[in-house]
Each structure stands twice: as C-alpha cells, then as structure tokens.
Amino acid sequence: EESSRMAKEGEEEGAGLPLQMDLNASHFDFVEQKVLSHERGKPLPLFPVQPQPHPHGTGAPALAQIPKAVQSHVALGVGVAETALSRRVRFEARVLTQNGRDVHRELCGFFFLADNSITIYEFRHFGKKSSALPLIQRGVYTHPTGHRQGEPYQINCIRKGATLYFESSSHPSLPISLSSRPLLAIRVTNVDEKTKKGLLFEGRNPLECRQVEAYLSQPLPPAEEEEQRLLTTIQGMLRSRLRGRASRTLVGLGRQLRGGGKAGLVRRSQLQQALRAFHINLTHEDFQGLWRLLTSSPGAPPSEDGVYVDCCIHSLVGGMAEDRKTLVRKVFQKLDGSKTGLIKLTDMHKFFNGHAHPEVQAGRSSPEEVWFVLFGYLGTRDQPAISYADFEHYYEGVSIETESDADFFSLLKSCWAV
C-alpha cells in the first residue's frame, strides 16, 4: 500500500509538470524505437552496479544501501534484455551553448536503471524524413570534475535543471561545434517523473520506499552546497541592481565581453572593466569570491586564466528557469527557420505581433513603440541579423523583470505566436 501511495504521488507530481516540452510525443517515440532497436541483443547488465559507501557522509542512503529499492533492477536485467530495457526513464535535454546553430539540436535522453547507464540521441527532421543519431553512446558516466569527480551519474542526477558533463574526447563523433571544449555540457530540461517514481516505488515495502525518497532528495556535498549558497547570494544581489535596466544591460554586457575576449575566454580584468562600464559595482571581496566560483565550477576552462564568455552572463545573474528558457528557444527556432543560427531583422519584424503586447493591450504604448523598444535593445544599423546570444540575454533581462511565470509565458506566446 505504501509503495502504491508513493507511486501515485509520483504520478500526480509528474502529471502536474508544465507542458513545456522540447519534443512532441511522436518524435520521442521515434527516437525510443531507434534506441531499443540498437540496444536489443546486447548482454545485460552492460555495466554492473558496484556497491560503494555514501560519498558525502550526509546520512542519506547511497544507491548501494538500497538493496531492493533500486539495485534489484540489476538482477532483473541479467539475461532478460526486454525487462531491463523497459526499466528506463526518458528525459529531454539541450546543449548548454550560445551557438545559434546548436540551439536547434533536439535531444532525447534515456537512463537505464538496470545498470545506471545513459544514452542521449539527437532527433532530426528533414521534410518528411526523420532520423535519430546517438550523441552520447550508452555507458556509465561519472562526474568529470568538481566535488563529485569520479562518482557515477545515478537516477537522482536526472532531474529538471541538472547539468550532465561528458568528456568530449570520449565521443569522437561529436560535431566540431560541440567538441571544441574538453567537456560537453548537457542540461536536462524535462523528465518523465511519472515513470521515474513508478519504477522506483513499484513493489517496495514502506521502509524501502522511504529509503528511495531519501535517496532522491540527497543534498549536495557540503563544500558544493556552500559554494552554491555564496553564488546564489551574489546573483540575487546583481539581479536586484539590474531591475529596470536588465535587458539593455545584459545585451550590452554580453556584446562587450564577446568583443574583448580571446579564444572564447574572458579574463579577470576584462570582466571587472565590463562590470564597471555598465555600473555593476561589486566590492573587492565579492568580486574575488565570484571569480573563484566561476573558475572552479564544473565545466570551467582547465586553467584559471579565464572563464568561457558564453557562460559569463548566466553565472553572474543565474539563468532563467528551465521552462522559461525552453519557450525562449522555441521562439528563436521559429524565427530562425533556416537554422543559420541568426535571426534576420526583417523576419523578426514580420513575426512580431505588437498588438498582443501587454503594454499595447493596456493602452500604454502603440505596436510601433513596443517594436522600436525591442529593436533598440537588439538591432544595430550595421547588423542586419540578431545572434542567439543577444536574443537570450534580452529575454534573461525580461525574465529578471517578470516575476510571474504566467506573465512571462503570456508575453512570449502572444507576441510570437508560439
């Protein structure tokens, strides 16, 4: 009864998720069939789960300490391919990038509980033809850096907003745009929570169900939790200082950092200078703490000489919520129909419905006025197209100014008809 109750709660939680999915169900089903066809016939489990003590001493049970709640799936997988393959959790993902072409990549991920393996496929659609190609081959992967370096990814790592890092050198088939850095960062945008909790609670007694709940809610390692707290404090301070000028400041700051950086990196002095130029003042201690966190975060460049320019804005103010980011990406994908990675101003003007803007609806502005405000933030006389970086930074600013998710979604959906 306990397991049924908790599984039902998991279904209700999953059913309550906002429908902000990157891929529609038919696309995901197509990819899933390709994955299963490729994986059938392989011996299982491919990667046996090895018992390990809990790494952080938090008191919450590690995976190995839940003998039936999770690990029994390993035994079920031995010689029973279909049973093991059926115990999978689907998740949607995106590449963490400001490369406009890569924003169009639609990623479908699968976590197999039989052996804690992960695979990520890219869905492609060309006219009437569709294809699904593996971006990350199925395997058991570990945190390549940070406080959890060497620890394997487990099912509690598959949650909305989590970032998975993979060593680019281990995936020689990656396109050049994704293999140029040592680590490829993949952000989980949505998870099939109904299936995830249903599989974990199925057939478990009350004690095991409580162990699973504790396992899924494991806290971060203490050092990582403290760093996250400090970063969140600085980000909150910066966001409050940007209110009323967020979009204009973030677009301008991003352009200055991209223009001054070399090899895609921003140096300490360049970041200090750019912050001063846009009247974002930090004390010496706050800036030193911020720089230390930026250069030591997972996915940072190997040396501490700089930080990646496309990660700078997100690190400074914190990225918008994943559901909001998904909608921003949908708008960009619509405006960049040819998938060049840039939006033509003429196309942008054509699709923009100023009459539906809240300021116009309230009678405070005209459609022409709201368009010229948008153009003033994003357009320049010598730049006939808008980059994804500028587009994203503009809406990062809008997100800072808009507290309500409903208002943010309404603004984008009404103005861009998505």
Secondary structure, DSSP 8 states (H G I E B T S, - for coil): -HHHHHHHHHHHHHHTS----SS-HHHHHHHHHHHHHHHTTS-S-SS-------SS--SS--GGG-TTTTTHHHHHHTT-HHHHHHSEEEEEEEE----TTGGG-EEEEEEETTTTEEEEEEEEEETTEEEEEEEEEEE--B--SSTTTT-B--GGG-STT-EEEEEGGG-TTS-HHHHSSSEEEEEEEEE-HHHHHHHHHTT--HHHHHHHHHHHT----HHHHHHHHHHHHHHHHHHHHHTTSHHHHHHHHHHHHHHH-BTTEE-HHHHHHHHHHTT----HHHHHHHHHHHHHSTT--SSSS-EEHHHHHHHHH----HHHHHHHHHHHHHH-TT-SSEEEHHHHHHH--GGGSHHHHTTSS-HHHHHHHHHHHH-BTTB-EEEHHHHHHHHHHHHHH---HHHHHHHHHHHH--
